[in-house]
Amino acid sequence: MYDSTCHIAQEIAEKIQERNRCQRNGENSTKLNVTIRSLLQNLKVKIDQLKDLLLRAISTRQITQLEGDRRQNLVDDLLTRQRQLEASYKNDGTESDVIRYDIAILKEQSLPTSCCWQITHCWQYCLKYIYFTNTIVGCRQN
């Protein structure tokens, strides 16, 4: 279930990028907006299910405390990613979004795009990440 949730998050990121590209080109993005809203709702449901499953596994001692902490960190990362995706969606393409940065980093590091949500922590180190030309400035990665 965790992997499918990550896949949904990545799909949302790609759809938002596509929507923003359409808007920049003056094309209609209504259908993409509907798809993104639906995917965001699906992501929320999946994350809620993961939280419930984790709580149940911890309370019935099906997993160790260490494993519970590890899984909680993964769920927290997904929640952060969900908030970032919602912010990018509401951004409505008027500013460049950080999703482009995700994909650029993944290509540089030869990571699969399904890992996109895992590198969001590097955004904390960005002083300014978008310029009018969609150029990343002032970023450093740990």
C-alpha positions as CSV (number, residue, x, y, z in Angstrom):
1,M,0.0,0.0,0.0
2,Y,2.9,2.4,0.8
3,D,4.4,2.0,-2.7
4,S,1.0,2.6,-4.4
5,T,0.6,5.8,-2.3
6,C,4.1,7.0,-3.4
7,H,3.1,6.3,-7.0
8,I,0.0,8.4,-6.6
9,A,2.1,11.3,-5.2
10,Q,4.4,11.1,-8.1
11,E,1.5,10.9,-10.6
12,I,0.1,14.1,-9.0
13,A,3.4,15.8,-9.4
14,E,3.6,14.9,-13.0
15,K,0.0,16.1,-13.7
16,I,0.6,19.4,-11.9
17,Q,3.7,19.9,-14.1
18,E,1.7,19.1,-17.2
19,R,-1.1,21.4,-16.1
20,N,1.3,24.3,-15.6
21,R,2.9,23.6,-19.0
22,C,-0.6,23.8,-20.6
23,Q,-1.4,27.0,-18.8
24,R,1.9,28.6,-19.9
25,N,1.1,27.6,-23.5
26,G,-2.4,29.0,-23.2
27,E,-4.1,25.6,-23.5
28,N,-7.1,24.4,-21.5
29,S,-6.2,22.6,-18.3
30,T,-9.7,22.0,-16.9
31,K,-9.5,18.2,-17.4
32,L,-6.1,18.0,-15.7
33,N,-7.4,20.1,-12.8
34,V,-10.2,17.6,-12.3
35,T,-7.8,14.7,-12.5
36,I,-5.4,16.3,-10.0
37,R,-8.2,17.0,-7.5
38,S,-9.3,13.4,-7.7
39,L,-5.8,12.1,-7.3
40,L,-5.2,14.4,-4.3
41,Q,-8.3,13.1,-2.6
42,N,-7.2,9.5,-3.4
43,L,-3.8,10.3,-1.9
44,K,-5.4,11.6,1.3
45,V,-7.5,8.5,1.7
46,K,-4.4,6.2,1.2
47,I,-2.4,8.2,3.7
48,D,-5.2,7.9,6.2
49,Q,-5.4,4.2,5.6
50,L,-1.6,3.9,6.2
51,K,-1.9,5.9,9.4
52,D,-4.7,3.6,10.6
53,L,-2.8,0.4,9.7
54,L,0.3,1.7,11.5
55,L,-1.6,2.6,14.6
56,R,-3.2,-0.8,14.6
57,A,0.1,-2.6,14.1
58,I,1.7,-0.6,16.9
59,S,-1.1,-1.0,19.4
60,T,-1.3,-4.8,18.8
61,R,2.5,-5.1,19.0
62,Q,2.7,-6.6,15.5
63,I,5.8,-4.6,14.8
64,T,8.7,-3.4,17.0
65,Q,8.9,0.2,18.3
66,L,11.8,0.8,16.0
67,E,9.9,-0.4,13.0
68,G,6.9,1.7,14.1
69,D,9.1,4.8,14.2
70,R,10.5,4.0,10.8
71,R,7.1,3.7,9.3
72,Q,5.8,6.8,11.1
73,N,8.7,8.7,9.5
74,L,7.6,7.4,6.1
75,V,4.0,8.4,6.7
76,D,5.1,11.9,7.9
77,D,7.1,12.3,4.7
78,L,4.0,11.4,2.7
79,L,2.0,14.0,4.7
80,T,4.6,16.6,3.9
81,R,4.6,15.6,0.3
82,Q,0.8,15.8,0.2
83,R,0.8,19.4,1.6
84,Q,3.5,20.4,-0.9
85,L,1.4,18.9,-3.8
86,E,-1.7,20.7,-2.5
87,A,0.2,24.0,-2.4
88,S,1.6,23.4,-5.9
89,Y,-1.9,22.6,-7.1
90,K,-3.3,25.8,-5.6
91,N,-0.4,27.7,-7.1
92,D,-2.3,27.2,-10.4
93,G,0.8,27.7,-12.5
94,T,1.2,31.4,-11.7
95,E,4.6,30.6,-10.2
96,S,7.0,27.9,-11.1
97,D,6.6,24.9,-8.8
98,V,9.2,22.8,-7.0
99,I,8.1,19.7,-8.8
100,R,10.4,20.6,-11.7
101,Y,13.2,20.7,-9.2
102,D,12.3,17.2,-8.0
103,I,12.5,15.8,-11.5
104,A,15.7,17.6,-12.3
105,I,17.4,16.3,-9.2
106,L,16.2,12.7,-9.9
107,K,17.6,12.9,-13.4
108,E,21.0,14.2,-12.1
109,Q,21.1,11.4,-9.5
110,S,19.8,8.7,-11.9
111,L,17.0,7.9,-9.3
112,P,13.7,6.5,-10.4
113,T,11.0,9.2,-10.5
114,S,9.0,7.2,-8.0
115,C,11.5,8.4,-5.4
116,C,10.5,12.0,-6.0
117,W,8.8,12.5,-2.6
118,Q,12.0,11.2,-0.8
119,I,14.1,14.2,-1.7
120,T,11.7,16.9,-0.6
121,H,13.8,17.5,2.5
122,C,16.4,19.2,0.4
123,W,13.9,22.0,-0.2
124,Q,14.5,23.2,3.3
125,Y,18.0,24.4,2.2
126,C,16.7,26.5,-0.7
127,L,17.1,30.2,-0.2
128,K,15.4,31.0,-3.5
129,Y,14.6,28.2,-5.8
130,I,12.7,29.6,-8.7
131,Y,13.5,32.5,-11.0
132,F,11.4,33.7,-13.9
133,T,13.1,31.3,-16.2
134,N,12.4,28.3,-13.9
135,T,16.1,28.3,-12.8
136,I,17.0,27.0,-9.4
137,V,19.1,29.5,-7.5
138,G,20.6,29.5,-4.0
139,C,20.0,25.8,-3.5
140,R,22.4,23.4,-1.9
141,Q,21.8,19.7,-1.2
142,N,23.1,17.7,1.8
